[in-house]
Amino acid sequence: MSTAEQNKALVRRMTEAFYNQGHVELAEQFFADTYVHHDSAAPQVRDRDGRKRELRAFLVGCPDLHITTDDLVAEGDRVAKRWTMHATHTGDLSGLPPTGKRITVSGLELFRLADGKIVECWIGYDSLNLMQQLGVIPTPEQAA
């Protein structure tokens, strides 16, 4: 198996175990000690422990989180993933009381891997759409 295929397989395993099954304690299997997370919607999260805290907090609010990998492309030490997230807001989510609303958000991640671990990730997703689905921000139709 090529390095690119091995890297894709690691990202697939990480998505299933870390996100879909909520095994936050397995982060060390997937993310390097020096992991750096780049997320314009959550700039305070910059390392592996911060990523673990962020996922734990999200799972409190949306315990049925499921991420579908729509596309996975690899070249060299990089893996790009296009994904769709589905979840139901049934618990406290960063101070937002449960709404019971089902949310669907799409996004992209670009991973850099070294020595069989994810060392860096850049993530982009439609955070405005997420906030509108949760009712925190009105949609254009609601605002009119």
VOGU-3710 file (C-alpha; in Angstrom, 3 decimals, decimal comma):
1> mstaeqnkal> 0,000/0,000/0,000  1,372/3,437/-0,927  1,973/6,144/1,664  -0,962/8,142/0,250  -3,253/5,112/0,652  -1,960/4,498/4,197  -2,636/8,145/5,050  -6,184/7,921/3,671  -6,778/4,758/5,697  -5,623/6,530/8,879
11> vrrmteafyn> -7,991/9,455/8,232  -10,858/6,998/7,639  -10,083/5,150/10,899  -9,783/8,434/12,813  -13,127/9,684/11,471  -14,882/6,479/12,492  -13,311/5,992/15,942  -12,682/9,567/17,121  -15,796/11,280/15,724  -18,457/8,703/14,884
21> qghvelaeqf> -17,868/6,415/17,847  -16,792/9,239/20,172  -13,618/7,497/21,334  -11,869/10,726/22,305  -9,384/8,719/24,394  -7,954/7,268/21,165  -6,682/10,654/19,980  -3,079/9,658/20,679  -3,391/6,842/18,134  -4,258/9,298/15,361
31> fadtyvhhds> -2,773/12,686/16,272  0,919/13,450/16,853  2,139/14,963/20,131  2,883/18,134/18,177  -0,548/18,229/16,453  -1,711/21,698/15,356  -5,367/22,423/14,547  -6,299/25,397/12,324  -9,995/26,331/12,584  -11,151/29,864/11,859
41> aapqvrdrdg> -14,388/29,204/13,793  -12,521/28,055/16,937  -9,139/29,778/17,015  -8,458/28,865/20,646  -8,122/25,156/19,758  -4,556/24,660/18,582  -3,369/21,278/19,882  -4,376/17,643/20,394  -5,692/18,173/23,934  -7,712/21,166/22,781
51> rkrelraflv> -9,188/19,088/19,970  -10,149/16,383/22,473  -11,821/18,981/24,747  -13,678/20,471/21,794  -15,024/17,094/20,653  -16,059/16,127/24,199  -17,981/19,403/24,531  -19,652/18,913/21,157  -20,671/15,354/22,065  -22,406/16,663/25,212
61> gcpdlhittd> -24,644/18,767/22,977  -24,881/16,366/20,049  -24,173/12,805/21,222  -25,391/11,237/17,965  -22,716/12,999/15,887  -22,005/11,202/12,617  -19,602/12,338/9,914  -19,886/10,918/6,427  -16,775/11,108/4,281  -17,970/12,305/0,879
71> dlvaegdrva> -14,548/12,487/-0,798  -11,031/11,544/0,258  -8,035/12,494/-1,875  -4,373/12,012/-0,985  -1,076/13,106/-2,425  2,249/12,808/-0,658  1,839/13,696/3,025  -1,555/15,427/2,531  -5,102/14,074/2,688  -8,125/16,178/1,752
81> krwtmhatht> -11,528/15,157/3,092  -14,917/16,573/2,079  -17,487/15,616/4,688  -21,066/15,985/5,842  -21,915/16,079/9,528  -25,295/15,023/10,920  -26,292/15,443/14,555  -29,210/16,227/16,839  -28,876/19,017/19,404  -30,127/17,232/22,534
91> gdlsglpptg> -27,781/18,609/25,217  -25,998/21,776/26,277  -23,820/22,996/23,420  -21,373/25,644/24,628  -24,091/27,262/26,737  -26,880/26,816/24,179  -29,721/24,819/25,749  -30,958/21,806/23,779  -33,195/22,657/20,826  -33,917/19,111/19,632
101> kritvsglel> -33,047/20,298/16,139  -31,393/18,014/13,617  -28,376/19,706/11,996  -26,507/18,960/8,793  -23,276/20,783/7,941  -20,710/20,230/5,189  -17,018/20,985/5,378  -13,496/20,354/4,200  -10,375/19,274/6,034  -6,802/19,143/4,835
111> frladgkive> -4,557/16,887/6,911  -0,756/16,732/6,930  0,645/13,422/8,154  4,084/12,248/9,236  5,244/8,954/10,725  1,742/7,482/10,647  0,071/10,326/12,583  -1,870/13,474/11,768  0,407/16,397/12,593  -1,673/19,269/11,277
121> cwigydslnl> -5,230/19,942/10,117  -6,917/22,884/8,428  -10,722/22,833/8,637  -13,418/24,902/6,989  -17,176/24,534/7,304  -20,318/26,638/7,092  -20,546/27,852/10,703  -23,184/30,462/9,744  -25,449/27,708/8,430  -24,863/25,721/11,635
131> mqqlgviptp> -25,874/28,694/13,800  -28,953/29,284/11,625  -30,012/25,639/11,919  -29,690/25,884/15,705  -31,770/29,081/15,705  -28,968/31,236/17,131  -28,845/33,438/14,024  -31,932/34,064/11,867  -31,964/32,912/8,251  -32,479/35,649/5,630
141> eqaa> -36,114/34,519/5,353  -36,627/34,831/9,116  -34,944/38,244/9,211  -37,196/39,641/6,459
//
